[in-house]
Amino acid sequence: MDLPCPDWIKHAEQIWNRLDAVQKNQFSAQSDIDEIFDFGQSNITPDDVRVLSGIGKTIPVQKCAQSAVKLRERGNDSFKAKDYTSAAQHYTQGACQAPGDSEQLALCYANRSAALFHLRRYQECLEDIGRALAHGYPSHLQPKLLSRRAQCQSFIHTQQPGQEGTATALQAPASHIPSPATVVSHTHSHSPATGVSLRFGPEKGRHLVAVEGRRAGEVLLEDQAFSCVLIPGQGLRGGQEQQQEEREGRRGGRKGAGVTRGAKGAFGTEERCCHHCLCPTVCLVPCPGCSYARYCGQLCQEQAWQEHHRWECPLGAELRAVGVLAQLALRVALKAGLQQVQRARGTHGDARSLSEQEVPEEGKSNIGRGNTCGLDTTSPPAGQTESPLPHNASMPTSDPCVGSHGNAYQCVYSLLPHVEGHAPSLRFLYAVTIATLYQALQQAGPPPSSWRGGDYVNDSCDGQSPCENAACGTWKPELSILGATALRHLLQLRANAQAIITERVSDECDVAVQASREVRVATAIFPTLSLMNHACRPNTSVTFDLCGRRSPDASFPQLVLSSDSVTSVTGVSVTVRASKDLTAGEELLHCYGPHCSRMEVQERQRLLLEQYMFTCQCEACLQDLQSPAEGSIASTHYKCPKCGKPLQAGAEVYVCVRKGCSGQVSRGQVEGTLQALRALLDEALELLDMDRPDDALKLLHEAVGRARRHLLDTHKLQGQLCDATARAYASMGRWCEAANQLSSSVECVRRQFGEDSLELGQQLFKLAQLHFNGGQAGQSLCVMAEARQVLSLHRHTHSQELQELQAMEDCLRAASF
């Protein structure tokens, strides 16, 4: 979970410690969320709001003209070095820091237009020129700017349709290998779930099933995030951080040995991506009121302002201090508004909370998130024998939780908060945090318009605070429902937040082969995706679209809300596909993080119980508990030092599986060997990032030699070493040797993740590129066919990998004539 910063946690602990035993017992016994929030409110004072504001001062979000000057100068340095991408990003940072009435804002826009011109982003260049002129660009400098505008217009006029921007497309983020230019399209259609039914059962709670048989790769449903919060920082995942995310249930796309680690990034996620739709771009537009929020364009800026940022803007530092989950919880409540919240609470028949009607913990199997969805389908309290909804009763596809964003909030509200599953101290931290934010909102200005019945749709995002730009209003006591609702969502997010994972290419543009890393860019809540139960070997695959859906004229993103309702929206969407053939009535299962190909059953069950509060009884867990498969992740993959056969875990040592062999290795020796190998791998990757492949190759050869002596070929570290060695050879232009190494990595990935896994598809995609660059047309075409077959199970036809495979194939076939 994204807990608040340590200073605020410490302060909340001090408040908790001031309570006497009676008060602590009273709070621990409370299960009603409204009462929990009231208790938190009763134990904070204005001093606590000041403490939070003081902590927030260490996270500056105010405009600063001096900082803008320094950042613009950094951009100038990058521009002189012809690193135009970094220059544009520095100018963006400068624009975010520049006050709206300062000359620096116009200078940053003008300078960024020059960088965009060299990147051949002519349309974006024109937009920045317009912004610079609108913000008072000095008249004596305008002739050069106007000349650039004329050049852009000329280039755009002479370009063929669809050419603009192709030269700046991201280069194969999954491959690290130079490849043909790729045009990425997001024009695939979006439609509500038409072959999916919502059902309810006492053991599984709410869950989704396929109405009819579906083939692997077919789209099952598409869902729009109700809300999301971008995660600041580089968000680079690996090692202890990745393990921590698995413990905390940050679900999202995950990749295996094919993802090389060690990529650097000079700019954080908040400096690369739109804070509303998460679309990566080098020409973000800043919020007029703070230096933190920025957007890909006016549409996203206005939508974010209307939904939440007009009220978050004055509290930017405080929200950063309380963590992503608390900010997301408040954002969901702000976006919903008073009427939707009242409707959701009223639908459930209890104006206070649903916690007393939740499914008893001992009656659950793989229920990570089930609850009612605006329908009376809750599992009966203890002692009741009948459920309001018959077991496995099928819901029509028009159910408000499936395929209809219009009723999305009702679906979000109905997710289980698992009140009793949170330790009392954690519940108190949440209650105090939300209560303090609620008081801070009151001090910032009048209630949000959506929470007092006002019309705020036409309010512009002009950077004014709520005090300056909203009609007069007072915080009535009954509006505490806003705080209680935000607290409910915060409790829900522990088991329902979805990690949005994407891949980022390193910023080094002067290296032969760019590295990439998986990054967690945001945390979101999806109304329909949250209904899917967990399996350690899922039958679905999810794909995130970070740029919204494009309308036919490609000017604004669109999402089809229902068969007769179309509206323009932006944001994060997810597509769920069948990863294997499904039969009619089969449940759709999604992996929450712990996967049977990545960890043994005991660890999976511990993490799922800790994070999601259920004991997993999926098919993979039952099989592993009864009879672990030979060569499964439960085996050690360590080699006997005497005969080379596998070792099996004993009480204190690993012993050989071969009868008559006395070979054994202590656990300390095994850990020491693995630690040394990982250190060599990490050092080699750092050398590759510094474009020193010769030195990296020496370390990798040493690591490979050690690994062969101590590890079986099935150990995942073997695949990672082969992958890194392939990257080193590719950096030196030795494509055939790189392909040989990556072929070994492909087989490691195939054994670990399976024939139809996304991880295998990504490795095959890289291997196809290596054969292509090495002039091995036959091998490349053969690998392309397999890569396309696997990737099609997980990606839409307009995905970058599939489009690039097609471009390479077209090139090879054209060359053969």
N, C-alpha and C positions, 0 to 999 in steps of 0.2 A: 504493500500500500504506500501511497505517497503521503506520509505523515507530515505534520507541520515541522518547521525548523526546530532544532534542538532547544534554542532559547525559549520558544513558546511552549514546548513540551515541558520544560523545566518549570516554567511559570505556572502552567496548569497543574503540575504535580504539587506545587506549593499550595495552591488553592485546595486541592484534594486533601493534603495533609492537615489543613486547618480544620477540616470537618471532624466532629467527634464520632465515636463509634455508632451512636444511634443514627446520625445523619447518613453515615456510610451504609449502614444496613438498610435504611429507608430507601436510599437511592438504588442500591443493588437489587432490591426487591421490585423496583418499578419496571414495568414492561410496556406501559403506554408511552408512545413517543412524545405526545403533547406534554405529559407530565415530566418526562425526562428533560425536555427543553425548558419547561418552567423552572425545574430545579436548577438547571444551569444558569438561567437568567437571574434567579434569586441569589446566586452566589458570586456574581460579578458586579463590579462597580465601574464608574467612569475611569478610575485609575487603571483598570485592566485594559480598557480601550487605549489609554495613553501608553501603556506598556507595549501593546501590539504595534501601535504607531511608531514607537521608539525602535522596536526591532525592525520595522519596515524601512526605517531611514538608512539601514545598511544596504538596502536594495533600491538604489535611486531609480526613479521613473519620471523625474521631472526634466523638462527641457533645459539645455545648457548650451549657450552660444559658444563658449570657449571650447567645449568638447566637440562641437560641430566643426570648428576650425581645425582642430587637431586631426579629426577623422577625415576631413576633406584633404588635408595635406598627406595623410597616409594613402588616400586614393590617388593623389597626384604621383606619389612615388611608385605605386603599382602601375599606373598608366605609363610612366616613363620606361618602366621595365617591360612594357607591352603585355603585362598580365591584366588584360582588360576585364576579365571576370572578377578578380579580386578588387580591381579598381571600382567597378560598379557596386560591389557589396560595401566597400568602405564609404562610397558616396551615399549609399542608402542609409548607412548608420549615421552619417553626418546629417542627412535630411531629417532623420528621426529625432536627433538632438536639437536641431535648429528651431528656435521659437518661430511662430508663424509670421511675426512682423519683422523678422531679421533678414538682412541681405543674404545671410549664409544659406537660407533655404533655397533661394533662387540660384545661388552659385553651385550648390550641391546638385540640384536638378540639371543645370546646364552641363556641369562636368560629367555627370552620369550619362547624359545624352551623347557625349563624345565617346565614352566607353562602349555604349550600346551601338553606336554607329560602326565602330571597328569590329564589333561582334556580329554585324550585319542584322541587328534587330531593329530594322528601320521603322516599323510601326511604333514600337516602344520608344524609340529615339524621338519620333515626332511628338509623342505624348509628353515626354520630359521637356522638350523644347517649349511646348505650350504651357507647362507648369512653371517653368523658369520665367517666362514672360509675364504670366499672370501674377507672380509673386515679386514683381519689381526688379527684374534683371537689369543691371546698370546699362544705360543707353549707349555708353561709349564702347561696350562689349557686344552689343546686339548684332552688328554686321556679320561677325563670324558665326553667330548662332543662326541668323537668318540664312546664311549661305549653306549651313549644314542642313537646315530644313529643306531648302530647295533640292539639295542632293538626295535626301531621303525620298522626297516626292518623286524625283526622277527615277530612282532605283525601283521604287514600288510600282511605278507606272510601266516600267519595262520588264518587270518580272512576270514569269508565267504564273497562273493561279496555283497556289499550294507550295510555291518555292520559298516564300518568305519565312525565315526562321529555321530552315532545314539545316543550315550550316552550324547552328548552335545547339542542335539536339544533343542530349546527354549521350555519352558514348558508353554503350553496353555496360551498365553498372554491375551486372552480375558476372562479367567476364574478365575484366582487367586486360583485355586484348584489343588492340586497334581493329576496327571493323568498319563495314560500309556505313554511310550516313543513314540515319533512321528517322522516319517521320512517324511520330506517335499520335494516334488519333483517339479521341474519346467520344466518338459519335455513336457508339453502340447504344442500343435502345434500353430503356428501363421499363419494366412492367411489374405489377404486383404479382404475388405468388398465385399461380393458377392451378398448380398440381400439388399443393401442400394443404394439409388439414391440421387444425389444432385439436388435440385431444387431452383428456384428463384422466388420471388414475391415482388411486390412493398411494401407490408406491412411487410412481414417477412424477406425480404432479402434472402440471401442464407440459406438453411436449408436442413436437411436430412430427408428422408422418407423411410419407409420399402417398398421394391418392392413387397413383397408378405406377406401374413399373417405369423406371428411368434408367437410361444408359449412362455409363461413366462419362463424365465431361459435360453432361447436360446441366443447364442452369435450373436450379430448384427455386430460388427466391432471391430478391434484391431488396435491400433495406437501406434507409437513410438514417444516419446518426441523428438522434434528437438533439444532441449537443456534444461538443468536445472541447477539450482544453489542450492547447499546445504545450509541450514540455520544453522548458528552456534548457540551454546547454547543448553540447554536441550529441548527447544521448547515445554514445558509442557503447555497444553491448559486447560482453565477452567475459569469460572467467567468472569471478565472484559476482559481478553485477548480473550476469545472465542467470546464475543460480538463484540470486536473490529475487529476480523477477519471476522465476518459476515458483518460488516459495510464495510470492505475493499474488500469483495468479494473473499476471499481466499477459493476457492472451493476444495472439496475433500471428502473422506469418512467421515461420521459423525455418531456419536453414541449417544445414549440417556442415560436413567437412569441406564442402565447396566454397564456403565463405571465408576468404582470407581475412585475418585480423591485422590490426596494426595500422589501419589507415588513419591519416591525420586529417584534421579539419580546423581551419583557422576561424571559422564562423560557426556560431551555434545555430540550433534549430530555429530559434526565434528571429535570427537574422537572415534565414534562408527561405522560410515558408510563410505563406499567408496565414494569419492568426485566425481566420475563419474557415476557409476551405482547405488549408494546409498545402495548397499547391506551391511547389518550389519555384522560385523566380529570383532573378537578380535585380528586379526593378520594383520593389515594394513601395507602397504609398503609406506614409506614417499617419497615425492618429494625430489630429491637431492638438489634442489636450495632454498627451503623455508621450514619453520617449520610447515606450515599450511596444505597444500594439502597432501593427503594420499589416497592410493588406495588399492583395494582388491587383486591386482596382476599386473603383467607386462602388460597384455593386456589393462586393463583400464588405466594404467599409460601412455602407449604409445599413446592410442587414445586421451586421454585428452590433452597430450602434443601437438599432431599434430593439434587438433581442436582449442585450445584456450590457454592452460596453458603456452606454451612457451612465450606468450606475456603478460599473466596475472602475471606470476611469479615475475617479477621485480616490479610490481605495486600491490602486494598483500595487503599491508596495506591501500593504497588509495582506492582500490576496496571495502574493508571491510567498509571504512568510508562512501562511497557514497550509500551503501545499496544494497540489493539483486536484486531489479528490475533493477537498472542501470548496475550492473554487468551482469545480464542475457541479457539485451539489447545489451551490447557490445559483449558478448559471441556469441550471435546469428549472429551478423554482421561479427565477425571474422571467425566463422565457415563457413558462406556462401561464402565469398570470392568475389572478384571484378567481376568475370564473371557471377556468379549467380545473384548478385545484379543488374548488368547492364541488364541482361536478364529480370529480374522481372520488372525493371523500364520501359524498352522498351516495354514489353508486354502490359503494361497499357497505352501506348500511350502518356505518359507525363513523361518526363525525370526528372521532378522536384518533383511532389507530386500528390497524388490522392485526396487531401482534398477537392478540388472544385467539385469533382464528387461524393462525398459521398451521401448516402441516407439522405434526409432532416429529421431532428429530428422529426418534427411534423408528418411525414409519417410512423413512426415506431410503431410497437406494441411490441413484445417481441424479438427485435433484440439486443442481447448483443454484437454481434461480427461480423455480416455479412459484406461481401464485395465481390469483384470479386476474382476469383481464377485462374488467368492467362487467363481468358476469358472475353470477352466484355459483362459483365452482370450487370454493375452498373445501379442503378436506375437513371432515367433521372433527370437532374437539373431542378430547378423550371422553369415552362413555357413549358417544353417539354411534349408531350402527348404520345410518344411511348417509350417503353423500348426495348433496343437491343435484349433482350431475352423475348419471350412470357411468360406471367404469368403461373407459375407452369410447365414450360418446364422441361422435365426430362433430366438429364445428364447421360451418360453411366457410368458404374462402373469403367471404365478405366480413368475417369476424374482425372487430376493430384492431386486433393485435397482429393481423396478417395482411401485409401488402397495402395498408392504408395509413399514410402518414397523418391524415387528418385527425385520427384518434390515437396518435402515437403516445401522447402524454398519459392517457388513461392506462395504456399498456405499461409505460414506465412506472407510473405510480403504484401499480399493482404488484410489482416485483417484491419478493420477500425481503424485509429489512433484517431478518435474523437477529432481533434484539438480544435474545438470550445467548446467542452465539458469540457476542462480543464481551470481553472481560469488563467488569464494572469500571475499572480504571480507564479503559479505552473508551467506553461509553461516556464517561465523564469528560475526557479530553475532547471528544466530539461535541458534546453538549456545550461545554464552555467555549469552544472555538466558534461554533455557529452563533451562540448567544452574543459573543463579543462582536462578531461581524454584523449581526443584526443591530446592535447598538451603534456601531460605526456607520452603518447605513443611515440610521436616524440622524446622526450628527452631520452627515454629508449633505442632507437636503430632504425635501418632502418625499413621500412614498412614490415608488415607481408608478407611472401612469397605468400600467397593466394591472396594478394591485389596488387601484382606487377608482377603476371604471372610466378613466380618462382616455382620450384618443391621442395617441402619440405616434401614429403611423407617419404623419407628415413632418415630424420634427427632424431637422437636419443634424448631421454629425459635424457640428461646427466647433467642437472642442470645449463647449461651455459645460460647467458643472451642473448637476441637477438643480442646484439652488438658483442658478442664473437662467436656466432655459426651460423650467417646468412651471406649470401653474401652481399656485399656492395649494398646499395640502398639509394635513397633519397626520401624524402616526397615531391612529386610534389603537386602543388596547387589543381589539380583535384582530388587528393585522399581525399579531404574533404568530398567526398561522403561517406566515412567510418563513419565519425562523424554524418552526416545527416541521414544515415541509422540507426545507433544506436539510434539516437533521435526518429526516427519513431517507432522503436520497443519499446522504453521506453513509448511512448505515447500509443501504442497498449496494453501494458501489464496491464494497469489499468483495462481493461475490459476483458482481455484474458489470464492472468496468471492463472495457475491451481495450487492450493495447493496440495501437496503430503502428505497425512496423513497416519500414521501407528500407531501401538500400541507398547508401550515399557513396558517391565517388569522391576520392580524396581531392583536395584543392591543388595539389602539385600538377602544374601543366607542363613542366619541363622535364618530366620523366618519360621513359619509353613506354611503360605500362602503368596505368593508374590502378591503385588499390581501391577496394570498396569495403564497407562495413555495414552490417545491419544497424539501424538506429530506431529507437522508439520515439516517434515524433509527437505523439499525442495520446491522450486517454479519452475514450468516448463511451457513450451509452447508446445502444441500438435497441429499439423497441422489439423487433421480431427476432433478431439474432439472439437476444437474451433468453428466448424461450427454448433454445436448443440445449438438450442435456449433454453431458460429457461422456466420452469414451476414450480410453487410452489408445485405441486403434480406431479412429473415426472413419466414417464413410462419406464425409463431405470435405470440401476444400474451400477456403474463403480467400477472396481477393478484394483489396481495398482500392477505391478510386479516390484520390486525394484532391481532385480538381473539380468535383461536381460533374453533372451530366450536361452535355452540350445540346442545345436545341438545334433544329435543322439548319438555321442560318449561322450557327456556330458563334453567335454573339453573346448569348447568355446560357448558363447551365440550366437544365430542366430536369424535373423529376415527375413522372406520372404518379399521381397520388391515388387515383382510382380510375375506373374505366371512363368516367365522364368528367373528370376534374384534372386540369393541367395548370400548373403554376410554376413560375420561375423561382428556382432556389439554388443555392450553392451549398457546399459542405461535403462531408465525407460520406461515401456510400460503400456498401459491401455487397458482393455477389457471392452466393453460395452455390457451389456445384457439387454434383455427385462425383466422388473420387473412385467409386466402384459401382457396378450395376446394382440397382435397388429394385426390390419387389414391391408390389402394391401393399400398403399398410406398414411398411418397414419404417422404423423411427429414424429421423435424421439426427446424427450424432456429430458433435463438434468437440475437438480437443481443447481443454482449457489451459493447457501448458504442459503438464506431465504426460509424456508420450512413451509408449512401451518401447520405442526404438531408441530412447535417450536415457532411460533410467530404469532400474529394477523395480519390481512390484512393491516391495516394502516402502521404498522411498516415495513412489507415486502415491500410495495410499496415505502415507503420513502427510504429504503436502496438501492433498485434496481435503483431508479431514481438517487440517489446520486452517486452510484458507476458505474452503467452501462448505465445511461442516457436514460432509457426508462421507460414508465409507463406500468407496467405489466397488461396484460389483459388475463391472463391464466384462465382456467376453474375454478380453486380453488378461485382465486381472485374475479371473477365475482359472484360466488356463495356466498362468504362471504360478499361481498358488498351489495348484494340484500337481502339475508336472512341468517344471521349467524346460523349455525346448533346448535341445543341444545347440550350443553356439549362440544362445540368446544373450541379452545384455546381462543376465544374472551370472553368466560365467565370467571368469576373470580376464580372459584374453592375454594372460601372462604365460611365458614360456619356461618350461622346466630347464634349469641350468645344466642338467646332466644329459637328458635324452631329447629335449626339445618339444615334448608333448605338453598339452595344456596343464596348467596348475588349477587346483580348486581351493576354495577358501576353507581354512581350518579355524580352530579356536584362536590361535596366536600366530600361525604361519600359514603360508600357501604350500600345499603339498601336491606332488605329481599324481595325475589320474591313472598312470600306467601301473599295473600291478607289478610288484617286485622292484620298482624304482624308488630309491630313497631321497630323490631330489626334493628340496624344499627351500623356500625363501621367506624371510620374515616380512611382516607388514611394513616395518620401517624401511627395509631395503627397497621394497616395491615403490613406496611413496617417494623415496629419495631418487630412484631412477626416473619416475614420471616427472618429478619436479625439475630434474636436470634437463630432461628432454624438452619440456615446455619452455625452460629458460633459453635453450639454444634456439628453439623455434621463434620465440618472441624477439630475440636479438637479431635473428636473420630477417624477420619481417621489418624491423626498424631499419636495417641496412637497405632493404629493398625500397622502403619509403624514401631513403636518401639517395636513391638511384646508384647504389653500389652492389650490383648483382654478383660480381665476382667474389667479393668478400662474403656475401650472404650464402653463396653456393658452397664455400668451404665449410661454413658452420652447418649447413643442411646435410652435406655429405657425412660429417661427423655424427650428426643426430640420427641419420638414417642407419649408419653402421651400428650405433648403440641400440636403436630400436629393433633391428633384426636379431640382435643377440638376446634381447629380453622380452620382446612382445610378439605375439602371434600376428599374422597378417590381418586378422579380423579386428584388431584394436583400432579405434577411431583415430588415434594419434598418427597411425601409419598413413591414413588418407590425408590428414592435414599436412604431413611432411611432404608427401608427393605433390599436393596442391601447391605448396609454397615453392618446391623445387621447379615445378612447371612454370610458375610465375617468373622465377629467376632466369630460366632458359629463355622464356619469351621476351624478357627485358633485354636480352642480348641478341634477339633476333634468331635464335636457334629453335625454330618452330617445331621441327620434327622431334627433337629431344624433349621439348616441352610437351608435345602430344603424347609421347611414350610415358612420361611421368604422370600426366593427367589421366591416362587410361587406367593406371593402377589406382588412382584416387577414385575414378568412376566405379570400379569394382568394389572398393571399400564402401562407398556410398550405397551401392546397390544392395550389398549384404546388410547394411545397417538399417536402411530406410525402406527398402522394398522396390519392386519393379515399377510401381505406378506412383512413386513419390515425387513431390515437387523438387526435393533435393537432388534426385537423380536427373530430372529434366534439366535443372540448372547446370549440372556438371556436364551433361551431354552437349548443352548449348555452348559451353566454353570449349569443349573438345572439338566441336564442329568449327569454331572460329580458328582454333590452332591449325587444324588441317587445311582450312581455307587459306590462311596466311602463309602456310608452308607449301602451297601449290599442290597439295594432295587432293585433287578433285574427287577421285573415287571414294576415298575414305571419308571426305567431308560430306558428300552427298549421302552416304550410308548412315553416318551419325546424325545428319540433319533429320532424316526420316524418323529415326527413333526419338530424337529430341522433340520433334513436333508432336509425335504421338503422345508422349508423356506430358509435355507442357499443355497440350490442349485439354487435358483433364483438369487443369488448374487456372488457366489464363484465357481471357477473351481473345478473339481473333485479331484485335487491334493492339494487343500488348506488344511491348517493345521487343521482347525475345522472339515472338512469332513473326513479327514484321521483319526483324533483322535476318532471321533464318530464310524468309522468303526472298529478301534482297540478295543474300549470298547465293541462294540457289539460282535465281534469275541470272546473276552475273556468271556463274559457272556454266550454265546451259547456253548462255549467249556466246561464251568463249569457245564452246565446243563446235559451233557452226562455222 
